[in-house]
């Protein structure tokens, strides 16, 4: 039987993510990192997917998506749909492989970020009336940055104050 994660832990999780999303928005400026800015939401989704029950991971994805819409100019529905698709895909893959290992997390973050970047570019093209430009270099740089951020950032995220209950396994 699994216990639920305490409310304060979820609150701190979303506060830490809000700071990460604000930093992501700041770094996404072309004069800073530009296309090499990692997708912080994908990093956190990949981090929690291996240790949370599916229901709580879906809740984390919804919360991350709602917070991300506050810090970005991306279409809100596209952000929610994209992050929920990532969360559900990771949940499905969890039955096939151990997603809580560094190499698996890094590879999953790469592919999830690549797909999410393409999805958001398509959504921007649909909502703005612009043509869909498949800029693979930009998508690949975001995916590589996200994979590297996952490799380095997940062990650091597990040391953030208040988030210890998230990282404790409670299921068999």
C-alpha positions as CSV (number, residue, x, y, z in Angstrom):
1,X,0.0,0.0,0.0
2,X,1.5,3.3,-0.9
3,X,1.2,6.5,1.1
4,X,0.3,9.8,-0.5
5,X,2.9,12.5,-0.8
6,X,2.3,15.3,1.8
7,X,0.8,18.6,0.6
8,X,3.8,20.6,1.7
9,X,6.1,18.5,-0.4
10,X,3.9,19.1,-3.5
11,X,3.8,22.8,-2.7
12,X,7.6,22.9,-2.5
13,X,7.9,20.8,-5.6
14,X,5.9,23.4,-7.6
15,X,7.7,26.3,-6.0
16,X,11.1,24.8,-7.1
17,X,9.7,24.1,-10.5
18,X,8.4,27.7,-10.8
19,X,11.9,29.0,-10.1
20,X,13.3,26.6,-12.6
21,X,10.7,27.7,-15.2
22,X,11.5,31.3,-14.6
23,X,15.2,30.6,-15.0
24,X,14.4,28.7,-18.2
25,X,12.5,31.7,-19.6
26,X,15.4,34.0,-18.7
27,X,18.0,31.7,-20.3
28,X,15.9,31.2,-23.5
29,X,16.8,34.7,-24.7
30,X,18.9,34.4,-27.8
31,X,21.6,36.5,-26.2
32,X,22.0,33.9,-23.5
33,X,21.5,30.2,-24.2
34,X,18.8,30.4,-26.8
35,X,18.0,27.1,-28.3
36,X,20.4,25.4,-25.9
37,X,18.1,26.1,-23.0
38,X,17.0,22.8,-21.3
39,X,13.3,22.1,-20.8
40,X,13.0,22.1,-17.0
41,X,9.5,20.5,-17.0
42,X,10.7,17.5,-18.9
43,X,13.6,17.1,-16.6
44,X,11.3,17.0,-13.5
45,X,8.8,14.8,-15.2
46,X,11.5,12.2,-16.0
47,X,12.9,12.6,-12.5
48,X,9.6,11.9,-10.7
49,X,8.2,9.3,-13.1
50,X,10.4,6.5,-11.9
51,X,9.5,6.9,-8.2
52,X,5.9,8.1,-8.1
53,X,2.7,6.1,-8.7
54,X,1.2,6.8,-12.1
55,X,-1.7,8.8,-10.6
56,X,0.6,11.2,-8.8
57,X,2.9,11.5,-11.8
58,X,0.0,12.6,-13.9
59,X,-0.9,15.2,-11.2
60,X,2.7,16.4,-11.3
61,X,2.5,16.7,-15.1
62,X,-0.7,18.8,-14.9
63,X,0.8,21.1,-12.2
64,X,4.0,21.5,-14.2
65,X,2.1,22.3,-17.4
66,X,-0.1,24.9,-15.6
67,X,2.9,26.6,-14.1
68,X,4.8,26.5,-17.4
69,X,2.0,28.3,-19.1
70,X,2.6,31.2,-16.6
71,X,6.2,31.6,-17.7
72,X,6.0,31.0,-21.5
73,X,4.3,32.3,-24.6
74,X,3.5,28.8,-25.8
75,X,-0.2,27.9,-26.3
76,X,-1.5,26.6,-23.0
77,X,-3.4,23.7,-24.5
78,X,-0.3,22.6,-26.4
79,X,1.8,22.7,-23.2
80,X,-0.7,20.7,-21.2
81,X,-1.2,18.1,-24.0
82,X,2.5,17.8,-24.6
83,X,3.5,17.3,-21.0
84,X,0.6,14.9,-20.3
85,X,1.7,12.9,-23.4
86,X,5.2,12.7,-22.0
87,X,4.0,11.6,-18.6
88,X,1.7,8.9,-20.0
89,X,4.4,7.7,-22.4
90,X,6.9,7.5,-19.5
91,X,4.3,5.6,-17.5
92,X,3.9,3.1,-20.3
93,X,7.6,2.7,-20.7
94,X,8.0,2.1,-17.0
95,X,6.5,-1.3,-17.4
96,X,9.2,-2.2,-20.0
97,X,12.3,-0.7,-18.5
98,X,13.6,0.8,-15.3
99,X,13.2,4.6,-15.9
100,X,14.9,5.6,-12.7
101,X,18.5,4.9,-13.9
102,X,20.8,7.7,-15.1
103,X,21.2,6.4,-18.7
104,X,17.5,5.6,-19.1
105,X,16.5,9.0,-17.7
106,X,18.9,10.8,-20.0
107,X,17.8,9.0,-23.1
108,X,14.1,9.4,-22.2
109,X,14.6,13.1,-21.5
110,X,16.3,13.5,-24.9
111,X,13.5,12.0,-26.9
112,X,10.8,13.6,-24.8
113,X,12.3,17.0,-25.2
114,X,12.8,16.5,-28.9
115,X,9.2,15.5,-29.4
116,X,7.9,18.3,-27.1
117,X,9.9,20.9,-29.0
118,X,8.5,19.7,-32.4
119,X,5.0,19.7,-30.9
120,X,5.3,23.3,-29.6
121,X,6.7,24.5,-32.9
122,X,3.8,22.9,-34.7
123,X,1.3,24.5,-32.2
124,X,2.9,27.9,-32.7
125,X,2.6,27.5,-36.5
126,X,-1.1,26.5,-36.1
127,X,-2.0,29.3,-33.7
128,X,0.0,32.1,-35.3
129,X,-0.7,31.3,-38.9
130,X,3.0,30.8,-39.7
131,X,4.3,28.0,-41.7
132,X,5.7,25.0,-39.8
133,X,9.5,25.1,-40.1
134,X,11.2,21.9,-39.1
135,X,14.4,23.3,-37.7
136,X,16.1,20.1,-36.6
137,X,19.2,21.9,-35.3
138,X,17.1,23.9,-32.8
139,X,15.1,20.9,-31.7
140,X,18.3,18.8,-31.3
141,X,20.1,21.5,-29.3
142,X,17.1,21.7,-26.9
143,X,17.0,17.9,-26.6
144,X,20.7,17.6,-25.9
145,X,20.6,20.4,-23.3
146,X,17.6,18.7,-21.6
147,X,19.4,15.4,-21.6
148,X,22.5,16.9,-20.1
149,X,20.4,18.8,-17.5
150,X,18.7,15.5,-16.6
151,X,22.0,13.7,-16.2
152,X,23.3,16.5,-13.9
153,X,20.1,18.0,-12.5
154,X,18.2,15.0,-11.2
155,X,20.8,14.1,-8.5
156,X,20.8,17.7,-7.5
157,X,17.0,17.9,-7.5
158,X,16.9,15.0,-5.1
159,X,18.8,17.1,-2.6
160,X,16.5,20.1,-2.8
161,X,15.0,21.0,0.6
162,X,11.5,19.7,1.2
163,X,11.4,17.1,-1.6
164,X,12.7,14.0,0.2
165,X,9.3,12.3,0.4
166,X,9.0,12.4,-3.4
167,X,12.1,10.4,-3.9
168,X,11.2,7.6,-1.5
169,X,9.9,4.5,-3.2
170,X,6.5,3.5,-1.9
171,X,5.4,0.8,-4.4
172,X,6.6,-2.6,-5.4
